[in-house]
Amino acid sequence: MEKSIDLPPPRIGRFRHIVNLLRTAPRTAKFGMVIVGLYAFVAIFAPWLAPYGEAETVSRIPFDGWSSDHLLGTDRLGRDFLSRLIYGARNSISIALITTLISCTIGCMTGVFSALVGGIVDQVISRFVDAIMSVPDLIFILMVLSIFGSSIPNLIMIIALLTSTRFFRISRAAALNVGSLDFVEAARVRGEGLVWISVNEIFPNILPLILSELGMRFCFIFLSIAALSFLGVGIQPPAAEWGSMVRENAALINMGDITPLIPAAAIALLTISVNFIVDWLLNTASGLTDEN
Amino acid sequence: MHDTANPEAAAPVIEIRDLWIDGKLNETWAPIVKGVSLSLRPGEVLGLVGESGAGKSTIGLAALGYLRSGARATAGSVRIDGTDLLSIPEADRRPMRGTRVAYVAQSAQAAFNPAHRLMEQITTVAVKRGGMRREEAQKRAVDLFVALQLPEPNTFGERYPHQVSGGQLQRAMVAMALICNPSLIVFDEPTTALDVTTQVEVLIAIRKVIEDFGVAAIYITHDLAVVAQIAHRVAVLRFGEIIEEGALDRILNDPRHPYTQSLWALHDMTLDKSDQHGQGGGALLSIESVSARYGDFAALTDVNLQVEKGATVALVGESGSGKSTLGRVITGLMEPSEGQILWDGKPLATKVQRRPLETLRRIQIIYQSADTALNPRTTIRKIIGRPLKLYHGLRGKAREARVTELLKMVELSEAFADRYPGQLSGGQKQRVAIARALAANPELIICDEITSSLDKVVQAEVLRMLLDLQDRLGVSYLFITHDIEVVRVIADRVVVMQNGRIVEQDDTASFFAPPHEPYTEKLLASVPDMAGGWLDAIIAQRAV
């Protein structure tokens, strides 16, 4: 009875798989990827791309119009608007990214832990999270920042903490689903510890969901930082930030100048692009599950 | 065998000619149905037999002019009363479904909407497409309930799907299919998900309405014994092609194609009983008056059971009889409310967390569904390698070598090590699950319905392999199953459970020999026989 079951068709390599995936991505997702790539490029190479410094006063004329020296004119202190826009990408995106990653780590770890342990521990953590979520985010942040002072680390920590509640919810729900499957039970019967089960059995299976949530939360965090800066408690001058750039130059709109709308449009474009990518990721992720 | 079919009299109800259907897999299209031709005359029942993945369901749905997403018809025609379903637009096909061709799905539980009453769901098609008035449709539904021998036919329709049993729900779906008096019904494995005792009821009901209403039917199944009771003609399908087709008697008594012959594999498989296991060894596992409860519900009551070294004990019963609960109690996932479990004479900790790793190693479990028992994001190498590291501290080359060895034991080639479970067939996945259990070098393996989601052919192979492994490794099996045929092949001792109690416990030989306990009698009588006429005999017996 020495018979092995015949070999299945050759395996597709991981690299080929990714290339395939990118090739078959819908147009919206490709558009999103190009735009996000462009933003990342600008943010990383800001000092080389910007014609002037971030806080450098280059003109004696405030609110100067568009010219060949200053492509997008100057702001109220005579700083080059284009340069600030480019540096703004750096500040806004990097802070939003760090905040998203921190909140994702906190949220997912507690979420999976809570789901696996269950019982009273799960109840306590979940109700605590509900309590935090019941307070409107913006008011909560304003309150905390006015108590502890408005600094970038404070900003990052408080937004990360509030956003982590969303990650907690979604990762807990997903982990509960996966946790009821036989392979997790098999791991328990085998005598595996909680950490091993979380890392090896649960996490790889909820990753697609978390990735898409990551993209979405990045957008929201980006928007709340811009909103806070617009309110004057976000990123403090002289650092350039798109939200505060809108506020500082808002007066120009009354004079029929659309310059202050450019940073607003930059925010909108990034948000839309990230959402395109997220939608596509969600689709392929749900497709993965019925592939078996 | 049945006199309702009159094959030569009328024009065919359905004529499928040279049908080719492509399926999409990993971005490429490959044919899954290859030039199938079928035709049915009014009142005729065709059994479509084959293992999963053979294209049975695809053909069944194509008979309704329906293709699943990721499938497309490339050639051929499906004619219902002369109209080619594949060449007319979807909008024209839709009114025909449910009225002229109807479909009965495998899982009634999944097919009914749990939020609506049965009557509402059963009559919808008749009212919306069949041109019946609501009262008319409801009256017909009640008539059908009577014909299908459903309890309290007048009020049955007012229940919700969760308020009726699986077998009743399956019959309710048959009523739904019959409501518009279609000329053809496609039955897609309607009894596969049911217990043997329930299966008989549903089979009898289906047989009766097919004959009463003179409807033609395509009966899809992987169980030849079932087909033998229902069909006039049988078509055997493999890899999308019909490899053999003929009258039922001919296929049963004189199968020509080697594959058709192999479908008898499990039926013909016999264990050499001279080689009884487990006589020498003492009790490895003894369960002493164990009771367990879910809340107020007593899942197990005073269960006593022993498994000897190297023996196979089969635990038989319908779903809900407490078989799997006993498995959970033994593995420590559920605490018994009374009694204790002894391992080699020493009591086991009731909770899995309190058992030492060495104890956990000795008892392994294999699950019914290999789909959910293997982490889809982990390679087979890691899945099998993990217990090797955990229990035996194997690393690097030694572990690699052992993984290969284990794969060989379950008759898989080395190349499987780098694959993911999603790339394997059901039988292959189950083999991986077995390899993972063996990796621990266990002394007892609890097999929880491990063959029930597999085809007969694959089942026979897996069982034979398990017996081989037992001879070589001396491992004991506690084999939880509802399939009497499997018991006959594999078990040294049989334990029958009903409502959380053990009702009979006997050697396999004396278990199958009369006299039986009343419940065992019923269980044995419910197992379909390969020979045609078995169901007729039961119907005749009940009529008396």
Interface residues (C-beta under 8 A of the other chain):
Chain A: M1 K3 S4 I5 L7 P8 R11 I12 N20 T24 L181 D182 F183 E185 A186 R188 V189 R190 G191 E192 N200 E201 P204 N205 L207 E291 N292
Chain B: N26 E27 T331 G332 L333 V352 R355 L357 L360 R361 Q364 I365 Y367 S369 D371 T372 A373 L374 N375 P376 R377 T378 R386 P387 L390 K408 E411 L412 S413 A415 F416 D418 R419 P421 G422 Q423 L424 Q428 R431 R436 A440 R464 D468
